[in-house]
Amino acid sequence: MPSPSETLLELRNVDFGYNNGRLVLSNLNMRFARGQVVAVMGGSGCGKTTVLRLIGGLVRARRGEVLFQGQNVGAQTREGLYALRRKMGMLFQFGALFTDMSVFENVAFALHEHTDLPEELIRDLVLMKLNAVGLRGARDLAPSEISGGMARRVALARAIALDPELMMYDEPFAGLDPISLGITANLIRTLNQALGATSILVTHDVPESFAIADYVYFLANGAVLAEGTPAQLRESTDPTVRQFIDAAPDGPFKFHYPTQTSLAADFGVGGGHA
């Protein structure tokens, strides 16, 4: 775990739940070091994406603090939150490109919205970002004219347009073919080094994430079950971690969501019912 002086982002004693009262995250503590790629892993529903929503200020913790550069994200005014978000980049699952804009216009969007740079400089910056993801030649195409893997790379160019200090990736490998997946994984690592940024990688993909991550948090039941380097987690003997890493069908992870009644009772079978 990074020391406080190396920490860009920290979640401190965080509780979070939605309106149904059930806690999604409970007493969560995480630190993200400057310059590192950190993977946040765990089974579906463990709260991985909720962590990103808390960092971006889309939701607020019931208890605890989300500290970005020492500032509590949950305590910010609207203006303060927008100022913090300008230092963050987000790659949404499946890209979320603007379908009525060209590739070039998608990447230029943040620069137009958040800077007063002259058009000539914006053009040069956009082409630099597209070149970094290998898509300078696709600048005039529409999102409908490129593949899913290419769209993900355009979204990545858009996310780094403002040279963010923090990059967040929500399932960046979902739906990609093996070649596109490998390209995307290498880009995440390369761009993190080039930007000097901190990257948070929320994903289910163990091999790709372990290949590029410096540190891994493994979540279960709304808390950190295990953490360490990829090598340390590979050596874990915890049954839940082992089931996830080994993709084993049997183990602590359950297929069925917990219920208070039996299947027979739900269908009126037994107990005197006709």
Phi, psi and omega in degrees: 000137182292154175284162180305325181291336180267354190277127173269324187219140179217135169255120189240112176053046187273129167248139175210138175209158178271189190293343180284358176090341181285133178284129174273321178234138183224118179050050184276131178231122180214146174232141181237118186278149175299134174083000183258156167260119184242123178268136174246114189235169179148171182290167179300136178084007182277352177106012184298308181293329176299326176300316178296321180295323177293318181296319180281356179077016177287330173226163182238144181293146172289323180214152178092186186226145169247107188253116175247118186053038178081358181258135181284111183300318184291345182259005185281150168288172177304315181293319179295321179294318178296324178295320177292320182296333178293345177264005182240144172242147183227125171257108182284155177300131182069011169093310180056047177286155173284115188288338181266011177241151175287171175305312180302313183295326177299315182288327181284345189305308183296324179293322177291322184285325192243002179225166175247028183292148176295153184302324181297319179290320177301318178301313181297318180295317179298315180295326176296316180294318178295323177296325180296332179255010174078022186232027177302323182287348181261013190300330184265001181279157174271156178306328180289348183260004180237162182284169178298320178294321177293320178300322178296324179288325174297317179298325177292318176299320177296319182294331182261008185302324183262016181051061184293154175276338178231128175247135178239132182238119179258105181049060185292344184260357185297129175077007182267146173288164185305323181291311179298324180297314180296320178297315181297317179299315179295322179297318180301314180292314183295314181292326178298318179291319182294322182276342188066030186266176169251133182240133175249124187245104176268119189199159170260348189278104186290305186301313183294318181292316180296333181288333186243349185276145173272331185210152183226133168252132177248117183261144173204137180055037174077015181215169177282114178274323180208154177206158179151189176288162175306321180297320179294320180289329176298332181269001183298143176253003178296130184300322180292316178296317181297318180299319181292311183294322182273357183054042182277136181289335182249137180159196183298328177293128182255144178286321184270137172290137184300139179229157182271346183234162178277162178299321180298318180293321179298327182262008177071031181259129179083179177062027176091355180282148179286000000 
